[in-house]
Amino acid sequence: DALESGLGKLNLSTNNGPFITQPSFWESEGGGDNPATGAPLLDRNNGFLEPKEEGNQAILERAGRWISLCGADKVSSLPAVTALKGAGTSESIIWRDAERTFKSPSFRQQMITTLEKVADGDYHQGMGYLCGFLLLLLGPDDVAKVLHRVGTDDKYTPGYWKGQPEAFVRDAMVYMRLVHERLPDVAAHLNKAGLVPEAYAQKWFVGLCVHAMPFDALVDVFESFLADGHVFLFKLSLAIVSALAPAILETKPAEVNKLFELLRLDKKVFPDGASPIFADILARAKAMELDAAHVAQLRRSEMEQLQAKLEKVRAREKELKEEDDDDEIVFSDEDDEEDEAARLARLAGN
């Protein structure tokens, strides 16, 4: 027992730094000679993070500065949170996301533990995306503090990581208003194709482009977001659409799948290391001027419209439920198959 206890303490002591510095990470997650068999999160690493520790020194030092950049260094302790349904078991949604992120139980458990420190009775997969990527470059304790700042400070995106992310739906509506202002031809083309931003912009706003951009670009996205907050996400989204504008306009509105592949920055269309699109997007985003006061005004306006529409829908759903409680209709708030952002988008469009 004493030996097992000692080994447990030893293992614990090695699991407090960035994942890429932990001894077993590359062996269990890297895929060896075939990176395609590595952890799902590393799919777009493209050699940016290296198995040899000395090759990662510069990026680790850079990521270390993110802690103070977002004010996480001022977080002395995390507030208590309400446990998620199924917390601590394989029934937890966090558990399933960890399985989709890393391969080994050890790294999955570290991700789960980190998320459970911050997820306050509610959760969205976007939090898992952000957590997984940050864990590569920062220690779990620091990652939890960064997640706390991003999820609670108005500078960033409070409300995004909920099962019903109304804050994201509002910002997707704001993004489309900005596209209408700056790229009206693209906005008209997307509208003609019937593409609502909630169907594709989650990858940019909530997922911070994890799985949508290669790691070398992703580091710039994270750093700019932590420095400039949610305003950068609007710059980034406009930069993406601006860079894609010629390809979007050349694609017929009926070719919805092709438009989705473009807007989601699909790897088949934009291979890592072989496409200049990512550098172009980041250059456009960093050079873009966008009035924060204008964004704030649009956010207020769109939230008012969204809430008014949702109130009407909720009232109607209540009427239907009261008319016949035994009816076999599955109401939208009971439908586990429909993504909540998609549901809210559908309702907002009614």
Sequence and secondary structure as in RCSB ss.txt:
>XXXX:A:sequence
DALESGLGKLNLSTNNGPFITQPSFWESEGGGDNPATGAPLLDRNNGFLEPKEEGNQAILERAGRWISLCGADKV
SSLPAVTALKGAGTSESIIWRDAERTFKSPSFRQQMITTLEKVADGDYHQGMGYLCGFLLLLLGPDDVAKVLHRV
GTDDKYTPGYWKGQPEAFVRDAMVYMRLVHERLPDVAAHLNKAGLVPEAYAQKWFVGLCVHAMPFDALVDVFESF
LADGHVFLFKLSLAIVSALAPAILETKPAEVNKLFELLRLDKKVFPDGASPIFADILARAKAMELDAAHVAQLRR
SEMEQLQAKLEKVRAREKELKEEDDDDEIVFSDEDDEEDEAARLARLAGN
>XXXX:A:secstr
 HHHHHHHHHHHHHSSS GGGSTTHHHHHS TT GGGS GGGGG TTSS SSGGGGHHHHHHHHTHHHHTTGGG 
 S       TTTTSTTSHHHHHHHTT SSHHHHHHHHHHHHTT  S   HHHHHHHHHHHHHS HHHHHHHHHHH
HH TTS TTTTSSS HHHHHHHHHHHHHHHHH HHHHHHHHHTT  GGGTTHHHHTSTTTTTS HHHHHHHHHHH
HHHTHHHHHHHHHHHHHHHHHHHHHS TT HHHHHHHHTT TTTS TTT THHHHHHHHHHH    HHHHHHHHH
HHHHHHHHHHHHHHHHHHHHHHH TT     GGG SSS HHHHHHHHHT 
